[in-house]
Every structure is written in C-alpha cells, then in structure tokens.
Amino acid sequence: MRRIAVISGAALCFGLSVPAHATTISYADAITQLAAACGADIQKLCKGVNLGNNRLRDCLAQNAAQVSTQCSTSMAAILASIQKRQQAQASVTKICRDDAARRCQGVVPGEAHILACLLKAAKSVSAKCNAAIVDAGWR
C-alpha cells in the first residue's frame, strides 16, 4: 500500500496529469518507472514529504547531490517523454486538420468522433497525422 502511495505521489508531483510511439511513454509506465528508479531515493531523502504541489520533486531537487544517478537519469528521460506526449496531444488537431477534412466529412465534432474517424481510416491518413496520434498516446 505504501508503494502505491509513493507511485501515486510521484505522478502528481511530477506533473503527470490525465494522459506509444517509441519516443513517448504512457503515464502509467512513467509512474512505474519512476517508482522503480526513484523509490529508494524518495524513501531515504523525502520520507514524509507531502506529495502535492510538486513538493516531492522539489525535495529530490534540493537533495540532488544525494539522489542516485539512476533516479536522476530516469526522471529526466521520463519527463522529456511526457512533455513530448503533451505537445503531441496539443498539436494533433492542427497536424491532422487536412486528413480530417478529407476522410471525416460529415462526422460531428466533439466527444472524440474525429479522432475515432482518423483511427479507423489510419491506412489512408497521412504518415505525419498517424505519427502525431501515436506520439499523443492515442493509438
């Protein structure tokens, strides 16, 4: 139960919000990897730290000299991947606009109907649009 609390806290404090291509990582995998790479450091250096408002991340940063190389390296890679995923999610609409106009005529926007259409038409959607959907974690 304690490990679940550490994992959940890591998700919150590292900015892993609600939501893969090889270059992005799912939020669930990010939490698992952070727990594996940083769990011992969190227990040793940040035990009892309130998990909200980035306090855990701040604690690790304040103790950076004592944080294991594995934790620091993993955290940097995971945060970079999460940032790329968030950027992809923000840009899918623009990247896929032309594909949606060609392939999803008559589809009512909202509630992910356009995304569902693009996913269904993946073979005829541009490589750039397909890659954006994958990087966003939606396929």
C-alpha positions in Angstrom: 0.0 0.0 0.0 2.9 2.3 0.8 4.4 1.7 -2.7 1.1 2.7 -4.3 1.1 6.0 -2.3 4.7 6.7 -3.5 3.8 5.9 -7.1 0.6 8.0 -7.0 2.5 10.8 -5.3 5.2 10.6 -8.0 2.5 11.0 -10.7 1.1 14.1 -9.0 4.3 15.8 -8.1 6.0 15.3 -11.4 3.1 16.8 -13.3 1.7 13.6 -14.8 -1.8 14.6 -15.4 -4.6 12.6 -17.1 -2.9 11.2 -20.1 3.0 4.8 -27.7 5.2 5.7 -30.0 8.8 4.7 -29.1 9.5 8.3 -28.2 6.7 8.9 -25.7 5.7 6.9 -22.6 2.3 6.3 -21.1 1.6 7.9 -17.8 1.1 4.5 -16.2 4.5 3.4 -17.4 6.1 6.6 -16.3 4.8 6.1 -12.8 6.0 2.5 -12.7 9.5 3.5 -14.0 9.8 6.5 -11.6 8.8 4.2 -8.7 11.4 1.7 -9.7 14.2 4.2 -10.4 13.5 6.7 -7.6 11.6 4.7 -4.9 14.7 4.2 -2.7 15.7 7.8 -3.0 12.2 9.0 -2.1 12.1 6.8 0.9 15.6 7.8 2.0 15.6 11.5 1.2 12.0 12.6 1.1 10.2 10.3 3.6 7.1 12.0 4.9 7.1 14.8 2.3 3.6 15.9 1.3 3.1 14.7 -2.2 1.1 17.7 -3.6 2.2 20.9 -5.2 5.5 19.5 -6.6 6.9 19.0 -3.0 8.3 15.6 -3.8 10.0 16.8 -7.0 11.3 19.9 -5.0 12.6 17.6 -2.3 14.6 15.5 -4.8 15.9 18.6 -6.4 17.0 20.0 -3.1 18.8 16.7 -2.4 20.2 16.4 -5.9 23.7 15.7 -4.7 22.4 12.6 -2.9 19.9 11.4 -5.5 21.1 8.3 -7.3 22.3 8.6 -10.9 19.7 6.0 -11.9 16.9 8.2 -10.5 18.2 11.5 -12.0 18.7 9.9 -15.4 15.4 8.1 -15.4 13.5 11.2 -14.2 15.0 13.4 -16.9 14.2 10.9 -19.7 10.7 10.3 -18.4 9.8 14.0 -18.0 11.1 14.7 -21.5 8.9 11.9 -22.9 5.9 13.2 -21.0 6.5 16.7 -22.3 6.7 15.4 -25.9 3.4 13.5 -25.4 1.7 16.6 -24.1 3.0 18.6 -27.0 1.8 16.0 -29.4 -1.7 16.0 -27.8 -1.8 19.7 -28.2 -0.9 19.6 -31.8 -2.8 16.6 -33.2 -5.8 18.8 -34.3 -3.6 21.1 -36.4 -1.4 18.3 -37.8 -4.4 16.2 -38.8 -6.7 19.0 -39.9 -6.4 18.2 -43.7 -6.8 14.5 -43.1 -9.9 15.0 -41.0 -11.3 17.3 -43.7 -10.7 14.6 -46.4 -11.5 11.5 -44.5 -14.1 12.5 -41.9 -16.6 14.6 -43.8 -19.9 14.7 -42.1 -18.5 13.5 -38.7 -19.9 15.6 -35.9 -17.0 17.2 -34.0 -16.8 16.6 -30.2 -16.5 13.6 -27.9 -13.5 12.3 -30.0 -15.6 11.5 -33.0 -13.0 13.0 -35.4 -10.2 11.0 -33.6 -12.2 7.8 -33.9 -12.7 8.5 -37.6 -8.9 9.1 -38.1 -8.1 6.0 -36.2 -10.5 3.9 -38.3 -9.0 5.4 -41.6 -5.4 5.0 -40.4 -4.3 3.4 -43.7 -5.4 6.4 -45.7 -4.3 9.1 -43.3 -1.0 10.8 -43.7 2.1 9.5 -42.0 2.5 12.8 -40.2 -1.0 12.6 -38.8 -0.6 9.0 -37.8 2.7 9.7 -36.1 1.1 12.6 -34.1 -1.7 10.3 -33.0 0.8 7.7 -31.9 3.0 10.3 -30.1 0.0 11.6 -28.3 -0.6 8.1 -27.0 -4.0 7.7 -28.7 -3.0 4.6 -30.6 
